[in-house]
């Protein structure tokens, strides 16, 4: 995404030069030249990650209720040639954390259920929820303690469809497992649909700044920018809904 933005800036710069808008073209060119090392050395990602991740604390042993629900969000699946669907790389920490919490809860003799939320928008095949359930069962989670939500295709639907399931069940404590970088956006949507889970980060992104730009930093920055765009979209649609409600 960031590389695409830089390329677009350079194309616009060339167009402006062609149109003889030299001052604007030079300003954009300077901006692109400055942005490249800021992103490539990890400075921008390091700055943007803190508001997303640092607010959420890792709980080794949460305070369990009598009836607990752990929601784990999907992060797409892949189907390598010759094999069935499996979780993407970033999905494994979520699955592992959900299983860890489940077994921690079971030790207290309290009720514990996992809701695996996620569809499959990329191709026809097993949903994220189905694949997650298979891997959770392999880790020892009881099949009867896993509920699938296999229809959501984004965070908004994760929250909306999971809220519908929660309306049919009684519970004392609700926990939300997803990547640390994704938690802020996920919590916004879950709160929007009337659920207030305890945030449980499955992982954190650590940035090691470098002197020279690296592809790794561009990749992380893309993920971080994606989260901020999702947060902006959440507030934008909320504002539009309020405007519509006032005009009707």
N, C-alpha and C positions, 0 to 999 in steps of 0.2 A: 504493500500500500504506500509506504513512504517513498520507495524507489519510484513508483508510478507517479506520485505527486511531484517528485523532483524532475522526472522526465517531462511531465506536463508543463512545469514551470519553464524548462528549457525550450520547449516547443513554443510556448506563449512568448518567450523572450525573442525567439527567432521571428515570429509573426510580427511582433511589435517593431523590430528592427526593419522588417520589410515594409511596414507601414510608416516608417520614419518617426516612430515614437521612442526616440533614443533614451530619454531620461527615464521613462517607465521601464524600458527594457533593461537598462543598466541596474536599476533598483531591484528588479526581480532576479537578475543574474547574481547580484551580490547576496541577496537573500538565500538563493539556492546554494551558493558557495559556502555561506556560513552554516546553513542547516545541515549540510552533508557531514562535517566532522562532529557537530553537536549530537547528531543521531548515531553516527558510526562509532564514536568513542564511548557511548553509553550514558552520556550526561543527561540527555532528555528522558530516556527511559527511567533512569535512577530518580530523577525529580518527579516524574509522573506516577511512579509506582507507589510511593509512600502514602498518598491519600487513598489509594485503592486497598492496600494490604495491611498497613500498620495498625489500623483501628481494630483488627480482629485478632483475638488471642487464641492460642492453641490450648485446648483443655485435654490433659491426659486422662482425667477422670471427671466427667461432668456430674452434675447433680441430677440423678435420675428420679423420675416420678414412678408411680405404680404402672402407668400405661404410657409407653414411649414410642414415638414414631421418628424414624431417621429417613429423611428424604435425600437421595443422592441424584445429582443432575448428570445427564449424559453429555458426552463431548464427541459425538460422532463415532462411527465404526468404520472399519476398513475390511476389505475382502481380498487378501493377497491371492495370486493365482494358485489354484489347486487346494485352497483351504476355505473353510467357512468364515463367516464374519467374526471379527475380534475387535476389542477396544483399541482406539488410537492410543498413542504413547501417553498423552496427557490424561487419559481416562484411568489408568491404573492406580495412581495415588487416590483418586476418589473412591474407587472400588475397595481398595485396601483400608482406607479410613472408615468407610461405612461398615466394613466387616469388623474392624477393631472396636468401633463403638458398640456394635451389636453384641460382641462377646463380652465386652465390659459390662454392658447392661444385664446380660444373662447371668453373670456371676452374682449380681445382687438379687436374683430370683424375681426380678420385675419383668413385666411384659414388654417385649420389644419387637417392633415390626419395621421393615425397610420398604420404602416406596422407591422403586427405580423409575425415574422419569426421563423419557426421551424417545422420539420417533426415529424416522430414517428418511430424511428429505433428499438425499443425494441419489439413491437408486433403490430399486425394488429388492428387498431382502429383509433380514431380521432387523428389528428395531433396536435402538440402543438399550431400551429397557429389557428386552429379551436377552441380549448378549450379556448385559450386566448381571441379570439374574443367574445365567449359566455360570458365570465366573464366581459369583457370590456363593452359589451352591458348592462349587469346587473347593472353596475356602472353608466350607463347613457350616454355612448358614442354612437353617432349615428351609426347605421349599415353601412350607406353609407360612413362614414368617416374611415372605417377600411378595409385595404387591407391584404389579407392572402398570405403568402409565405409558403406553407405547405410541401415543398420537402427537405429542408436542414436537414442534419443529424449531422452537426458539425459546428464549428465557421467559418471555411473556406468557407463552402457552404452557411452559413448565409450571409456572406459578398458578395460572388459571385452572388447568386440568387437575393439578394436585389439590388445589383448594376444593374442587368438586368431590374428590375422593375423601378428603378430610371431613367434609360435612356428613359423611355416612359412618364415621368412626368416632368413638370416644377416646380421648387421650389427655394426658396431663402435661406432657412435655413434648415439644417438637424441635427437631434438630435438622439443620440444612447443611449438607456436605457438598462442596464444590471447590474448585481451585481458588486460592487466596485472591488472585487478581480478578476473579469473576464475582466474588462475594458481594461487593458493594452494589453492583447492578442487580444481582439475584435477590438481595434483601429488599431492594426498592420494589420489585415486582411482587414478591411474596407479601410484603406489607400492604401493597395496593389491593390485593385480593383478600385482605382481612386475616392473614396468618402472620404470626410474629415468631418465627423460629429463632432458635439459638444458632448463631453462625459458627460453623465448624470448618475451618480451612484445611483442605486436604494437602496443600502444598504452598510453598512460597517461591517467588522468583527472586533470585539473587543476582545483582549486577556487579560484575568485576570490570571497572573502567579500564580502558586501554588508551595508549598514546595514538595508535593508528586505528582508523575505522575498520570494523569487522562486520561480516554478514550476520553474525549472531545477534549483535545489537540492533540491527535493522529488523530482524525477525521479532525480537522481544518488543521493540517499539511498535510494530504493527499490531501485536496483540493488545498492548496497552491502549493505543489509539482506538482500537475497535471497542474496548470497554467504555471509553469516554464518549464515543459516538452513540453507543447504546444508552448511556445515562442521559445524554442530551436529548435523544429521541424520546425517552420516557417522560421527561419534563415537557417537551414540546407537545406531545400528544395529550398530556394532562391539561395543558393550557388550552389547546384546541377544543377539548371536551368541555371545559368550563365556558368557553366563549359560546359554543353551540347551545349549552344549557341555558345561558342567559338570553340568547336570541330567540329561543323557542317559546 
